[in-house]
Amino acid sequence: MSAGAARFRHIVVEGPIGAGKTSLARRLGAAGDARLLLEQPDANPFLARFYHEPERFALPTQLFFLFQRIAQLAELRQPDLFHGRVIGDFLLQKDPLFARLTLADDELKLYEQIYAQLAPQAPVPDLVIYLQAPVEVLLERIARRGKPAEDAIGEDYLGRLTESYLRFFRGFDAAPLLVVNTESLNPVDREEDFALLVTRIERMRGRREYFSLAA
C-alpha cells in the first residue's frame, strides 16, 4: 500500500468464518511491508472438539482464544515492538460475540467477568475492514479450503454467526470501519480486485464507509 494509507498504522481485517480475513490480512501485510498479527486457531486444542460437541467444549475454546488474543495484543503496548504498520485478522471487541452465541448462561457470566478484566489492555485499531458474504458463499469457501476441524460447521451455526456479526458492526463505532461485500469481490485471488480495495482504503475519509461491486 502507498503512503496514502500511512495514517492507518494498525489495521484489522474481520469477518465470519470463510470470509477470507486471514488471507486478505496476509496480502495487505505483504503489500504494505507490515508486521502480521494473526489468530492461531491451530494452537487451540479445544477447537476441533468444539465443532463436534459445542455444548461441552464452548467455554474452554472461548477462554483459550481470549487469553491468546490478549497475549498477542499486549505486544502492541510495547513501543519497541509496535513500530511501522501492523495488520491483524481479529478484533478483540468482537470476542464476546462468539461467547454469547455458544455459552450457557452461567458460563457466559464467568466469561464476561474475565473479559471485563482483560479487555481494557487491548489497543483500538486505526481501521477495521469488515468482510461480508452470504452464508452459502462462506460455506463454499470453507469446504474449498478443506480443513478437517471445520468439517462439522453447519449452515445453521454459520447463519447465526453471520447475523451476529451484522448486529455487532451495525453498532460499532470504536474505530473507522470499511464494510466490504466480498460476494463478487475477490481481493485475495484477483489482482485487479485487490488493487481496487487498496485504492478504496487509501481514499477512505469517513468513520464508516461501504465498498461493493456489482455481480
GROMACS elastic network, one bead per residue, 0.5 to 0.9 nm:
[ bonds ]
;  ai    aj funct       b0    kb
    1     4     6  0.77524   500
    1     5     6  0.68609   500
    1     6     6  0.84162   500
    1    28     6  0.72985   500
    1    29     6  0.87351   500
    1    30     6  0.88830   500
    1    31     6  0.54106   500
    1    33     6  0.83121   500
    1   198     6  0.65256   500
    1   199     6  0.84008   500
    1   202     6  0.79947   500
    2     5     6  0.62191   500
    2     6     6  0.73311   500
    2    31     6  0.86683   500
    2    32     6  0.72996   500
    2   198     6  0.86728   500
    2   199     6  0.89895   500
    2   202     6  0.77156   500
    3     7     6  0.82821   500
    3   202     6  0.83422   500
    4     7     6  0.76056   500
    4   199     6  0.89571   500
    4   201     6  0.87596   500
    4   202     6  0.52491   500
    4   203     6  0.76212   500
    5     8     6  0.56907   500
    5     9     6  0.82425   500
    5   198     6  0.87481   500
    5   201     6  0.68548   500
    5   203     6  0.79127   500
    5   204     6  0.85860   500
    6     9     6  0.63218   500
    6    85     6  0.80607   500
    6   202     6  0.84727   500
    7    10     6  0.87903   500
    7   126     6  0.77806   500
    8    11     6  0.62486   500
    8    85     6  0.75267   500
    8    86     6  0.88481   500
    8   125     6  0.81582   500
    8   126     6  0.52166   500
    8   127     6  0.62068   500
    9    34     6  0.88534   500
    9    83     6  0.84596   500
    9    84     6  0.65902   500
    9    86     6  0.60800   500
    9    87     6  0.81800   500
    9   125     6  0.79965   500
    9   126     6  0.64647   500
    9   127     6  0.84107   500
   10    84     6  0.87789   500
   10    85     6  0.58799   500
   10    87     6  0.59645   500
   10    88     6  0.77275   500
   10   124     6  0.83393   500
   10   125     6  0.50462   500
   10   126     6  0.52557   500
   10   127     6  0.67279   500
   10   128     6  0.87901   500
   11    25     6  0.86659   500
   11    85     6  0.79441   500
   11    86     6  0.63011   500
   11    88     6  0.62532   500
   11    89     6  0.85840   500
   11   125     6  0.58193   500
   11   126     6  0.59398   500
   11   128     6  0.58800   500
   11   129     6  0.75484   500
   12    21     6  0.88514   500
   12    25     6  0.76983   500
   12    37     6  0.88963   500
   12    86     6  0.83487   500
   12    87     6  0.57735   500
   12    89     6  0.54844   500
   12    90     6  0.62324   500
   12    91     6  0.65379   500
   12   125     6  0.65901   500
   12   126     6  0.81949   500
   12   127     6  0.63617   500
   12   129     6  0.61659   500
   12   130     6  0.84537   500
   13    20     6  0.89134   500
   13    21     6  0.54143   500
   13    22     6  0.74701   500
   13    24     6  0.74171   500
   13    25     6  0.61636   500
   13    87     6  0.75979   500
   13    88     6  0.61650   500
   13    90     6  0.65508   500
   13    91     6  0.79309   500
   13   127     6  0.85681   500
   13   128     6  0.58698   500
   13   130     6  0.60624   500
   13   131     6  0.73814   500
   14    19     6  0.81502   500
   14    20     6  0.86243   500
   14    21     6  0.56295   500
   14    22     6  0.84288   500
   14    88     6  0.85363   500
   14    89     6  0.58100   500
   14    90     6  0.58235   500
   14    91     6  0.68323   500
   14   128     6  0.70649   500
   14   129     6  0.59949   500
   14   131     6  0.60951   500
   15    18     6  0.80062   500
   15    19     6  0.56027   500
   15    20     6  0.76577   500
   15    21     6  0.62628   500
   15    89     6  0.86582   500
   15    90     6  0.85470   500
   15   129     6  0.83178   500
   15   130     6  0.54591   500
   15   132     6  0.63832   500
   15   133     6  0.87873   500
   15   162     6  0.82324   500
   15   165     6  0.71876   500
   16    19     6  0.56204   500
   16    20     6  0.85018   500
   16    21     6  0.82901   500
   16   131     6  0.77893   500
   16   132     6  0.77017   500
   16   133     6  0.86409   500
   16   138     6  0.81456   500
   16   158     6  0.79092   500
   16   161     6  0.67989   500
   16   162     6  0.59985   500
   16   165     6  0.69859   500
   17    20     6  0.76959   500
   17    21     6  0.84057   500
   17   138     6  0.70008   500
   17   139     6  0.86659   500
   17   142     6  0.75388   500
   17   158     6  0.76451   500
   17   161     6  0.84945   500
   17   162     6  0.85578   500
   18    21     6  0.78355   500
   18   133     6  0.87122   500
   18   137     6  0.81871   500
   18   139     6  0.69817   500
   18   140     6  0.82583   500
   18   141     6  0.56215   500
   18   142     6  0.53024   500
   18   145     6  0.89175   500
   19    22     6  0.86410   500
   19   131     6  0.59878   500
   19   132     6  0.65399   500
   19   133     6  0.65508   500
   19   137     6  0.85791   500
   19   138     6  0.61511   500
   19   141     6  0.78679   500
   19   142     6  0.88468   500
   19   182     6  0.76503   500
   20    23     6  0.54107   500
   20    24     6  0.60738   500
   20    25     6  0.85042   500
   20   131     6  0.75721   500
   20   138     6  0.89451   500
   20   141     6  0.84639   500
   20   182     6  0.88503   500
   20   188     6  0.74824   500
   21    24     6  0.52057   500
   21    25     6  0.59895   500
   21    26     6  0.86116   500
   21    88     6  0.88307   500
   21    89     6  0.58003   500
   21    90     6  0.84019   500
   21   129     6  0.87830   500
   21   130     6  0.83870   500
   21   131     6  0.70272   500
   22    25     6  0.50067   500
   22    26     6  0.62170   500
   22    27     6  0.87261   500
   22    38     6  0.70497   500
   22    39     6  0.81152   500
   22    88     6  0.79502   500
   22    89     6  0.54544   500
   22    90     6  0.87292   500
   23    26     6  0.51860   500
   23    27     6  0.64082   500
   23    28     6  0.87892   500
   23    89     6  0.88522   500
   23   188     6  0.63259   500
   24    27     6  0.50236   500
   24    28     6  0.61201   500
   24    29     6  0.83793   500
   24    89     6  0.85125   500
   24   187     6  0.69959   500
   24   188     6  0.55812   500
   24   194     6  0.87484   500
   25    28     6  0.51602   500
   25    29     6  0.59440   500
   25    30     6  0.85584   500
   25    36     6  0.74947   500
   25    37     6  0.87993   500
   25    38     6  0.81761   500
   25    87     6  0.60177   500
   25    88     6  0.62612   500
   25    89     6  0.60978   500
   26    29     6  0.50262   500
   26    30     6  0.61601   500
   26    31     6  0.85999   500
   26    36     6  0.70851   500
   26    38     6  0.88244   500
   26    87     6  0.78655   500
   26    88     6  0.86496   500
   26    89     6  0.88748   500
   27    30     6  0.52025   500
   27    31     6  0.61548   500
   27    32     6  0.85662   500
   27   187     6  0.86529   500
   27   188     6  0.70146   500
   27   194     6  0.85013   500
   28    31     6  0.50723   500
   28    32     6  0.59921   500
   28    33     6  0.82641   500
   28    34     6  0.77876   500
   28    87     6  0.72482   500
   28   194     6  0.88467   500
   28   198     6  0.81383   500
   29    32     6  0.52236   500
   29    33     6  0.56870   500
   29    35     6  0.64483   500
   29    36     6  0.62881   500
   29    85     6  0.82711   500
   29    86     6  0.75163   500
   29    87     6  0.58728   500
   29    88     6  0.87483   500
   30    33     6  0.52268   500
   30    34     6  0.65368   500
   30    35     6  0.86230   500
   30    36     6  0.89624   500
   31    34     6  0.77802   500
   32    35     6  0.89288   500
   32    85     6  0.75545   500
   33    84     6  0.85258   500
   33    85     6  0.74900   500
   33    86     6  0.89996   500
   34    84     6  0.67940   500
   34    86     6  0.52788   500
   34    87     6  0.63737   500
   35    83     6  0.88134   500
   35    84     6  0.77742   500
   35    85     6  0.62747   500
   35    87     6  0.62416   500
   35    88     6  0.85296   500
   36    85     6  0.87636   500
   36    86     6  0.58425   500
   36    87     6  0.50323   500
   36    88     6  0.58230   500
   36    89     6  0.84608   500
   37    72     6  0.72595   500
   37    73     6  0.81288   500
   37    86     6  0.68677   500
   37    87     6  0.60097   500
   37    89     6  0.68480   500
   37    90     6  0.82660   500
   38    69     6  0.89648   500
   38    72     6  0.85461   500
   38    87     6  0.80810   500
   38    88     6  0.53567   500
   38    89     6  0.52983   500
   38    90     6  0.69990   500
   39    42     6  0.88642   500
   39    65     6  0.83913   500
   39    68     6  0.81955   500
   39    69     6  0.72599   500
   39    72     6  0.87548   500
   39    88     6  0.80198   500
   39    89     6  0.64772   500
   39    90     6  0.66012   500
   40    43     6  0.55702   500
   40    44     6  0.72916   500
   40    65     6  0.84937   500
   40    68     6  0.81323   500
   40    69     6  0.89250   500
   41    44     6  0.53630   500
   41    45     6  0.85917   500
   41    47     6  0.73072   500
   41    65     6  0.79327   500
   42    45     6  0.74396   500
   42    47     6  0.79978   500
   43    46     6  0.89554   500
   43    47     6  0.88068   500
   44    47     6  0.57105   500
   44    48     6  0.84255   500
   44    61     6  0.69978   500
   44    64     6  0.65669   500
   44    65     6  0.71584   500
   44    68     6  0.88686   500
   45    48     6  0.73531   500
   45    49     6  0.80614   500
   45    61     6  0.78422   500
   45    64     6  0.85875   500
   46    49     6  0.54010   500
   46    50     6  0.60324   500
   46    51     6  0.89876   500
   46    57     6  0.64539   500
   46    58     6  0.82643   500
   46    60     6  0.66473   500
   46    61     6  0.51705   500
   46    62     6  0.89426   500
   46    64     6  0.81838   500
   47    51     6  0.65881   500
   47    57     6  0.78400   500
   47    58     6  0.84535   500
   47    60     6  0.88290   500
   47    61     6  0.57677   500
   47    62     6  0.88668   500
   47   149     6  0.73189   500
   48    51     6  0.54601   500
   48    52     6  0.68685   500
   48    53     6  0.88163   500
   48   148     6  0.81073   500
   48   150     6  0.72284   500
   48   152     6  0.86712   500
   49    52     6  0.52638   500
   49    53     6  0.58644   500
   49    54     6  0.74344   500
   49    56     6  0.85487   500
   49    57     6  0.65341   500
   49    61     6  0.88553   500
   49   149     6  0.80436   500
   50    53     6  0.50025   500
   50    55     6  0.75662   500
   50    56     6  0.71811   500
   50    58     6  0.58583   500
   50    60     6  0.89053   500
   50    61     6  0.68918   500
   51    54     6  0.56736   500
   51    57     6  0.84552   500
   51    58     6  0.88278   500
   51   149     6  0.72337   500
   51   150     6  0.69996   500
   51   151     6  0.80966   500
   51   152     6  0.55793   500
   51   153     6  0.63191   500
   52    57     6  0.88851   500
   52   149     6  0.88556   500
   52   151     6  0.89468   500
   52   152     6  0.60621   500
   52   153     6  0.84215   500
   53    56     6  0.56270   500
   53    57     6  0.62935   500
   53    58     6  0.81560   500
   54    57     6  0.53587   500
   54    58     6  0.52690   500
   54    59     6  0.89016   500
   54   102     6  0.71821   500
   54   103     6  0.87671   500
   55    58     6  0.57264   500
   55    59     6  0.82828   500
   55   102     6  0.73259   500
   55   103     6  0.73631   500
   55   104     6  0.79108   500
   56    59     6  0.76864   500
   56    60     6  0.87572   500
   57    60     6  0.57677   500
   57    61     6  0.60681   500
   57    62     6  0.85620   500
   58    61     6  0.52384   500
   58    62     6  0.60392   500
   58    63     6  0.86398   500
   58    99     6  0.80050   500
   58   102     6  0.60688   500
   58   103     6  0.60764   500
   58   104     6  0.87942   500
   58   107     6  0.89924   500
   59    62     6  0.51261   500
   59    63     6  0.61130   500
   59    64     6  0.84805   500
   59    99     6  0.79550   500
   59   102     6  0.81475   500
   59   103     6  0.64126   500
   59   104     6  0.86900   500
   59   107     6  0.66548   500
   59   108     6  0.82550   500
   59   111     6  0.78697   500
   60    63     6  0.51714   500
   60    64     6  0.59476   500
   60    65     6  0.85677   500
   61    64     6  0.53177   500
   61    65     6  0.64033   500
   61    66     6  0.87367   500
   62    65     6  0.53320   500
   62    66     6  0.62124   500
   62    67     6  0.88084   500
   62    95     6  0.83241   500
   62    96     6  0.89104   500
   62    98     6  0.75839   500
   62    99     6  0.66042   500
   62   102     6  0.88353   500
   62   103     6  0.86785   500
   62   111     6  0.82069   500
   63    67     6  0.61554   500
   63    68     6  0.83881   500
   63   111     6  0.72538   500
   63   114     6  0.87272   500
   64    67     6  0.53886   500
   64    68     6  0.60543   500
   64    69     6  0.85968   500
   65    69     6  0.60030   500
   65    70     6  0.85005   500
   65    95     6  0.84866   500
   66    69     6  0.52750   500
   66    70     6  0.61798   500
   66    71     6  0.86368   500
   66    92     6  0.79550   500
   66    95     6  0.71331   500
   66   115     6  0.76729   500
   66   118     6  0.87478   500
   67    70     6  0.51443   500
   67    71     6  0.61536   500
   67    72     6  0.86726   500
   67   118     6  0.85483   500
   68    71     6  0.52531   500
   68    72     6  0.63346   500
   68    73     6  0.87462   500
   69    72     6  0.51128   500
   69    73     6  0.61054   500
   69    74     6  0.84763   500
   69    90     6  0.81157   500
   69    91     6  0.87978   500
   69    92     6  0.70162   500
   70    73     6  0.51661   500
   70    74     6  0.59838   500
   70    75     6  0.89937   500
   70    92     6  0.78304   500
   70   118     6  0.71476   500
   70   119     6  0.76648   500
   70   121     6  0.75571   500
   70   122     6  0.68309   500
   71    74     6  0.51951   500
   71    75     6  0.71409   500
   72    75     6  0.58556   500
   72    76     6  0.77980   500
   73    76     6  0.54749   500
   73    77     6  0.74505   500
   73    92     6  0.86886   500
   73   121     6  0.80359   500
   73   122     6  0.59539   500
   73   123     6  0.71838   500
   74    77     6  0.55276   500
   74    78     6  0.74851   500
   74   121     6  0.69597   500
   74   122     6  0.67831   500
   74   123     6  0.83184   500
   75    78     6  0.55776   500
   75    79     6  0.86483   500
   75    81     6  0.64934   500
   75    82     6  0.72084   500
   76    79     6  0.72153   500
   76    80     6  0.88728   500
   76    81     6  0.64144   500
   76    83     6  0.86573   500
   76    86     6  0.89531   500
   76   122     6  0.84218   500
   76   123     6  0.73354   500
   77    80     6  0.88885   500
   77    81     6  0.79314   500
   77    82     6  0.69673   500
   77   121     6  0.83423   500
   77   122     6  0.82341   500
   77   123     6  0.74041   500
   78    81     6  0.54798   500
   78    82     6  0.61471   500
   79    82     6  0.51868   500
   79    83     6  0.70044   500
   80    83     6  0.68639   500
   82    85     6  0.80373   500
   82    86     6  0.77861   500
   83    86     6  0.79832   500
   88    91     6  0.79296   500
   90    93     6  0.89619   500
   90    94     6  0.80015   500
   90    95     6  0.86361   500
   91    94     6  0.55884   500
   91    95     6  0.72018   500
   91   124     6  0.86054   500
   91   125     6  0.83146   500
   91   128     6  0.81436   500
   92    95     6  0.52583   500
   92    96     6  0.83491   500
   92   119     6  0.73658   500
   92   122     6  0.71539   500
   92   123     6  0.89851   500
   92   124     6  0.89083   500
   93    96     6  0.70693   500
   93    97     6  0.84759   500
   93   119     6  0.75706   500
   93   122     6  0.86670   500
   93   124     6  0.88902   500
   94    97     6  0.55079   500
   94    98     6  0.77671   500
   94   165     6  0.82710   500
   94   168     6  0.74671   500
   94   169     6  0.88933   500
   95    98     6  0.59922   500
   95    99     6  0.69845   500
   95   115     6  0.87329   500
   96   100     6  0.61079   500
   96   101     6  0.84770   500
   96   108     6  0.89474   500
   96   111     6  0.84069   500
   96   112     6  0.76613   500
   96   115     6  0.80314   500
   97   100     6  0.54689   500
   97   101     6  0.64036   500
   97   102     6  0.89232   500
   97   161     6  0.82475   500
   97   164     6  0.66561   500
   97   165     6  0.74877   500
   97   168     6  0.75387   500
   98   101     6  0.50305   500
   98   102     6  0.61689   500
   98   103     6  0.81795   500
   98   161     6  0.76104   500
   98   164     6  0.84018   500
   99   102     6  0.53723   500
   99   103     6  0.54320   500
   99   104     6  0.88220   500
   99   107     6  0.87670   500
   99   108     6  0.64804   500
   99   111     6  0.75401   500
   99   112     6  0.85709   500
  100   103     6  0.59300   500
  100   104     6  0.82228   500
  100   105     6  0.86392   500
  100   108     6  0.67379   500
  101   104     6  0.89036   500
  101   157     6  0.89596   500
  101   160     6  0.78304   500
  101   161     6  0.74123   500
  101   164     6  0.80449   500
  102   108     6  0.86778   500
  103   106     6  0.80239   500
  103   107     6  0.57363   500
  103   108     6  0.54423   500
  103   111     6  0.87346   500
  104   107     6  0.52356   500
  104   108     6  0.59596   500
  104   109     6  0.87092   500
  105   108     6  0.50599   500
  105   109     6  0.63552   500
  105   110     6  0.88491   500
  106   109     6  0.52352   500
  106   110     6  0.65235   500
  106   111     6  0.87562   500
  107   110     6  0.51786   500
  107   111     6  0.61622   500
  107   112     6  0.86132   500
  108   112     6  0.60029   500
  108   113     6  0.85861   500
  109   112     6  0.51547   500
  109   113     6  0.63172   500
  109   114     6  0.88109   500
  110   113     6  0.52784   500
  110   114     6  0.64808   500
  110   115     6  0.86821   500
  111   114     6  0.52055   500
  111   115     6  0.60272   500
  111   116     6  0.85539   500
  112   116     6  0.59674   500
  112   117     6  0.86345   500
  113   116     6  0.52564   500
  113   117     6  0.65855   500
  113   118     6  0.89887   500
  114   117     6  0.53056   500
  114   118     6  0.64408   500
  114   119     6  0.85999   500
  115   118     6  0.51581   500
  115   119     6  0.56224   500
  115   120     6  0.88743   500
  116   119     6  0.56510   500
  116   120     6  0.73992   500
  117   120     6  0.70665   500
  117   121     6  0.85064   500
  118   121     6  0.58904   500
  118   122     6  0.77626   500
  119   122     6  0.56355   500
  119   123     6  0.89996   500
  120   123     6  0.79116   500
  124   127     6  0.87236   500
  124   174     6  0.72235   500
  124   175     6  0.69121   500
  125   128     6  0.68149   500
  125   174     6  0.85695   500
  125   175     6  0.64709   500
  125   176     6  0.84758   500
  126   175     6  0.61119   500
  126   176     6  0.66655   500
  127   175     6  0.59557   500
  127   176     6  0.50179   500
  127   177     6  0.59838   500
  127   178     6  0.75726   500
  127   207     6  0.89997   500
  128   175     6  0.67412   500
  128   176     6  0.62288   500
  128   178     6  0.62635   500
  128   179     6  0.84137   500
  129   176     6  0.86576   500
  129   177     6  0.59525   500
  129   179     6  0.59925   500
  129   180     6  0.69956   500
  129   201     6  0.89027   500
  130   169     6  0.80024   500
  130   177     6  0.71466   500
  130   178     6  0.61481   500
  130   180     6  0.59719   500
  130   181     6  0.84805   500
  131   178     6  0.85876   500
  131   179     6  0.62337   500
  131   181     6  0.60763   500
  131   182     6  0.63721   500
  132   162     6  0.83714   500
  132   165     6  0.89711   500
  132   166     6  0.85969   500
  132   179     6  0.72891   500
  132   180     6  0.60205   500
  132   182     6  0.57912   500
  132   183     6  0.74226   500
  133   136     6  0.82580   500
  133   137     6  0.62658   500
  133   138     6  0.64662   500
  133   162     6  0.86034   500
  133   180     6  0.87816   500
  133   181     6  0.60822   500
  133   182     6  0.55189   500
  133   183     6  0.51176   500
  133   184     6  0.88524   500
  134   137     6  0.53477   500
  134   138     6  0.64129   500
  134   139     6  0.88149   500
  134   159     6  0.87290   500
  134   162     6  0.82445   500
  134   182     6  0.88729   500
  134   183     6  0.69562   500
  135   138     6  0.50334   500
  135   139     6  0.61441   500
  135   140     6  0.86109   500
  135   155     6  0.71741   500
  135   158     6  0.66732   500
  135   159     6  0.60093   500
  135   162     6  0.72559   500
  136   139     6  0.51234   500
  136   140     6  0.62455   500
  136   141     6  0.87321   500
  136   155     6  0.79067   500
  137   140     6  0.51185   500
  137   141     6  0.63024   500
  137   142     6  0.86699   500
  137   183     6  0.70723   500
  138   141     6  0.51393   500
  138   142     6  0.61349   500
  138   143     6  0.86181   500
  138   158     6  0.82026   500
  139   142     6  0.50671   500
  139   143     6  0.61493   500
  139   144     6  0.85329   500
  139   153     6  0.83979   500
  139   154     6  0.81466   500
  139   155     6  0.72706   500
  139   158     6  0.79952   500
  140   143     6  0.51966   500
  140   144     6  0.61145   500
  140   145     6  0.88378   500
  141   145     6  0.63564   500
  141   146     6  0.87956   500
  142   145     6  0.55013   500
  142   146     6  0.66400   500
  142   147     6  0.76519   500
  142   150     6  0.73127   500
  142   151     6  0.83769   500
  142   153     6  0.86953   500
  143   146     6  0.52700   500
  143   147     6  0.77391   500
  143   150     6  0.82269   500
  143   151     6  0.75797   500
  144   147     6  0.86111   500
  146   149     6  0.87840   500
  146   150     6  0.76915   500
  146   151     6  0.76928   500
  147   150     6  0.55006   500
  147   151     6  0.68491   500
  148   151     6  0.53375   500
  148   152     6  0.83968   500
  149   152     6  0.72555   500
  149   153     6  0.86165   500
  150   153     6  0.54830   500
  151   154     6  0.82613   500
  153   156     6  0.85230   500
  153   157     6  0.68262   500
  153   158     6  0.70148   500
  154   157     6  0.55299   500
  154   158     6  0.62252   500
  154   159     6  0.84907   500
  155   158     6  0.51464   500
  155   159     6  0.58516   500
  155   160     6  0.85759   500
  156   159     6  0.50859   500
  156   160     6  0.62766   500
  156   161     6  0.85772   500
  157   160     6  0.52326   500
  157   161     6  0.61098   500
  157   162     6  0.85959   500
  158   162     6  0.60158   500
  158   163     6  0.85426   500
  159   162     6  0.51548   500
  159   163     6  0.62389   500
  159   164     6  0.86031   500
  160   163     6  0.51542   500
  160   164     6  0.61637   500
  160   165     6  0.87175   500
  161   164     6  0.50220   500
  161   165     6  0.63048   500
  161   166     6  0.87489   500
  162   165     6  0.51088   500
  162   166     6  0.63622   500
  162   167     6  0.88220   500
  163   166     6  0.50320   500
  163   167     6  0.63204   500
  163   168     6  0.86004   500
  164   167     6  0.51691   500
  164   168     6  0.60773   500
  164   169     6  0.86627   500
  165   168     6  0.50380   500
  165   169     6  0.61334   500
  165   170     6  0.83248   500
  166   169     6  0.54705   500
  166   170     6  0.59398   500
  166   171     6  0.89097   500
  167   170     6  0.51096   500
  167   171     6  0.68216   500
  167   172     6  0.88020   500
  168   171     6  0.57709   500
  168   172     6  0.62339   500
  169   173     6  0.81189   500
  169   177     6  0.85002   500
  169   179     6  0.88500   500
  170   173     6  0.86935   500
  172   175     6  0.77147   500
  172   177     6  0.80577   500
  173   176     6  0.70203   500
  173   177     6  0.77140   500
  173   207     6  0.77924   500
  173   208     6  0.82870   500
  174   177     6  0.87586   500
  175   207     6  0.71668   500
  175   208     6  0.87830   500
  176   205     6  0.87995   500
  176   206     6  0.71299   500
  176   208     6  0.58050   500
  176   209     6  0.83655   500
  177   206     6  0.84318   500
  177   207     6  0.60232   500
  177   209     6  0.64533   500
  177   210     6  0.84515   500
  178   201     6  0.78228   500
  178   204     6  0.80612   500
  178   207     6  0.81598   500
  178   208     6  0.58823   500
  178   210     6  0.56802   500
  178   211     6  0.72590   500
  179   208     6  0.76487   500
  179   209     6  0.62779   500
  179   211     6  0.61645   500
  179   212     6  0.84425   500
  180   185     6  0.84448   500
  180   197     6  0.86395   500
  180   209     6  0.87648   500
  180   210     6  0.60163   500
  180   212     6  0.60052   500
  181   184     6  0.73606   500
  181   185     6  0.68868   500
  181   210     6  0.80052   500
  181   211     6  0.63893   500
  181   212     6  0.50144   500
  181   213     6  0.74808   500
  182   186     6  0.61261   500
  182   187     6  0.80829   500
  182   212     6  0.72785   500
  182   213     6  0.81859   500
  183   186     6  0.77319   500
  183   212     6  0.85198   500
  183   213     6  0.83949   500
  183   215     6  0.77608   500
  184   212     6  0.78342   500
  184   213     6  0.61097   500
  184   214     6  0.67508   500
  184   215     6  0.52896   500
  185   188     6  0.89361   500
  185   190     6  0.84295   500
  185   193     6  0.61847   500
  185   194     6  0.85909   500
  185   197     6  0.89665   500
  185   212     6  0.72474   500
  185   213     6  0.62225   500
  185   214     6  0.86281   500
  185   215     6  0.84394   500
  186   189     6  0.58599   500
  186   190     6  0.57276   500
  186   191     6  0.85693   500
  186   192     6  0.88580   500
  186   193     6  0.58381   500
  186   194     6  0.72136   500
  187   190     6  0.55146   500
  187   191     6  0.67293   500
  187   192     6  0.75774   500
  187   195     6  0.76348   500
  187   196     6  0.80796   500
  187   197     6  0.69014   500
  188   191     6  0.76594   500
  188   193     6  0.79473   500
  188   194     6  0.65555   500
  189   193     6  0.81787   500
  189   194     6  0.79692   500
  190   193     6  0.53746   500
  190   194     6  0.62954   500
  190   195     6  0.87464   500
  191   194     6  0.50865   500
  191   195     6  0.61759   500
  191   196     6  0.86546   500
  192   195     6  0.51122   500
  192   196     6  0.62520   500
  192   197     6  0.87522   500
  193   196     6  0.50185   500
  193   197     6  0.62563   500
  193   198     6  0.86749   500
  194   197     6  0.51408   500
  194   198     6  0.62174   500
  194   199     6  0.86402   500
  195   198     6  0.51475   500
  195   199     6  0.62114   500
  195   200     6  0.85931   500
  196   199     6  0.52023   500
  196   200     6  0.62044   500
  196   201     6  0.87580   500
  197   201     6  0.62047   500
  197   202     6  0.86421   500
  197   211     6  0.80999   500
  198   201     6  0.50886   500
  198   202     6  0.62451   500
  198   203     6  0.86956   500
  199   202     6  0.50891   500
  199   203     6  0.62360   500
  199   204     6  0.86963   500
  200   203     6  0.51876   500
  200   204     6  0.62111   500
  200   211     6  0.76047   500
  201   204     6  0.52677   500
  201   205     6  0.88985   500
  202   205     6  0.85366   500
  204   207     6  0.84411   500
  204   208     6  0.88087   500
  204   209     6  0.74121   500
  205   208     6  0.86160   500
  205   209     6  0.84197   500
  206   209     6  0.64515   500
